[in-house]
Amino acid sequence: MSANVFLEAVAKRRSHYALDKKEIVSRDRIEEIINQAVVNAPSAMNAQSSRVVVLFGAQHDRLWNIVQDTLKKIVPDMDFKRTKEKLDSFKAGYGTVLFYEDTRVIRKQEEDFALYKDNFVPWAHQGNGILQFIIWTALESEGLGASIQHYNPLIDEEVAEAFGIHKDYKLLGQLVFGNPVSEPGEKTTLPLSERVTVIR
Ligand SMILES: Cc1cc2nc3c(=O)[nH]c(=O)nc-3n(C[C@H](O)[C@H](O)[C@H](O)COP(=O)(O)O)c2cc1C
């Protein structure tokens, strides 16, 4: 495969916020993509501490109801309409991938390699971010739209209870996906000269 094929997929990945529930990619195919991403994603010292929980259909709706109930208790009434509209747009999709880190694996690394103790949490987050990116990009390559959301830690307890998540798993992000019903918004990019230095 030429790098161009990969880079095309990278360029195609955007934050899609307008989604509907038309299942344009089968659940089996999505599961296959996620499995391959999890197997092949790199991790610090190959610790493989990332965990994913995939919610489809009614379970996806259940997650976004939990987010809504949680925020209703916190967001002032006058602002809640806007919050609800936003949350409804996520619920309008047909699936969510929950990204976790198994903190037991990270703690073990900290014990085993005391010299690098301070690195394992950031490395775990970096590894999780790489996995998020692979899954996000792969789903969009199949024609799905997705966006990454962060309602953790507000929703952690309720979500753990609802879906039987291990108490040592730490929630890091929620990737919502569905059938994209409009193009993503404009995106500006900084000049490359500000961001890339090449020293030959
Ligand atoms: C680490 C990280 C955290 C993000 N958190 C959120 C978020 O909580 N909600 C959201 O709507 N988008 C979130 N985004 C998406 C960014 O806003 C988005 O990627 C950026 O504006 C560029 O747009 P694009 O994704 O269409 O390329 C996040 C992206 C990254 C990499």
The ligand as an SDF file (V2000), in Angstrom:
LIG
                    3D

 31 33  0  0  0  0  0  0  0  0999 V2000
   -7.7780   15.0290   22.0090 C   0  0  0  0  0  0  0  0  0  0  0  0
   -9.0010   15.5630   21.3050 C   0  0  0  0  0  0  0  0  0  0  0  0
  -10.1070   15.9080   22.0440 C   0  0  0  0  0  0  0  0  0  0  0  0
  -11.2830   16.3170   21.3970 C   0  0  0  0  0  0  0  0  0  0  0  0
  -12.4150   16.5270   22.1260 N   0  0  0  0  0  0  0  0  0  0  0  0
  -13.5680   16.8200   21.4900 C   0  0  0  0  0  0  0  0  0  0  0  0
  -14.7810   16.9210   22.2180 C   0  0  0  0  0  0  0  0  0  0  0  0
  -14.8400   16.7110   23.4170 O   0  0  0  0  0  0  0  0  0  0  0  0
  -15.9130   17.2360   21.5220 N   0  0  0  0  0  0  0  0  0  0  0  0
  -15.8950   17.4450   20.1760 C   0  0  0  0  0  0  0  0  0  0  0  0
  -16.9480   17.7170   19.5960 O   0  0  0  0  0  0  0  0  0  0  0  0
  -14.7500   17.3370   19.4600 N   0  0  0  0  0  0  0  0  0  0  0  0
  -13.5980   17.0240   20.0930 C   0  0  0  0  0  0  0  0  0  0  0  0
  -12.4460   16.8750   19.3690 N   0  0  0  0  0  0  0  0  0  0  0  0
  -12.4630   17.1030   17.9130 C   0  0  0  0  0  0  0  0  0  0  0  0
  -11.7320   18.3720   17.4990 C   0  0  0  0  0  0  0  0  0  0  0  0
  -12.4530   19.5080   17.8790 O   0  0  0  0  0  0  0  0  0  0  0  0
  -11.5300   18.2960   15.9870 C   0  0  0  0  0  0  0  0  0  0  0  0
  -10.7720   17.1520   15.6740 O   0  0  0  0  0  0  0  0  0  0  0  0
  -10.8260   19.5320   15.4270 C   0  0  0  0  0  0  0  0  0  0  0  0
  -11.6190   20.6730   15.5510 O   0  0  0  0  0  0  0  0  0  0  0  0
  -10.4700   19.3460   13.9590 C   0  0  0  0  0  0  0  0  0  0  0  0
  -11.6180   19.0310   13.1880 O   0  0  0  0  0  0  0  0  0  0  0  0
  -11.7450   17.6610   12.3940 P   0  0  0  0  0  0  0  0  0  0  0  0
  -11.8970   16.5470   13.4050 O   0  0  0  0  0  0  0  0  0  0  0  0
  -12.9860   17.8090   11.5350 O   0  0  0  0  0  0  0  0  0  0  0  0
  -10.5040   17.4650   11.5850 O   0  0  0  0  0  0  0  0  0  0  0  0
  -11.2820   16.4570   19.9890 C   0  0  0  0  0  0  0  0  0  0  0  0
  -10.1380   16.1270   19.2600 C   0  0  0  0  0  0  0  0  0  0  0  0
   -9.0240   15.6590   19.9100 C   0  0  0  0  0  0  0  0  0  0  0  0
   -7.8140   15.2600   19.0780 C   0  0  0  0  0  0  0  0  0  0  0  0
  1  2  1  0
  2  3  1  0
  2 30  2  0
  3  4  2  0
  4  5  1  0
  4 28  1  0
  5  6  2  0
  6  7  1  0
  6 13  1  0
  7  8  2  0
  7  9  1  0
  9 10  1  0
 10 11  2  0
 10 12  1  0
 12 13  2  0
 13 14  1  0
 14 15  1  0
 14 28  1  0
 15 16  1  0
 16 17  1  0
 16 18  1  0
 18 19  1  0
 18 20  1  0
 20 21  1  0
 20 22  1  0
 22 23  1  0
 23 24  1  0
 24 25  2  0
 24 26  1  0
 24 27  1  0
 28 29  2  0
 29 30  1  0
 30 31  1  0
M  END
$$$$
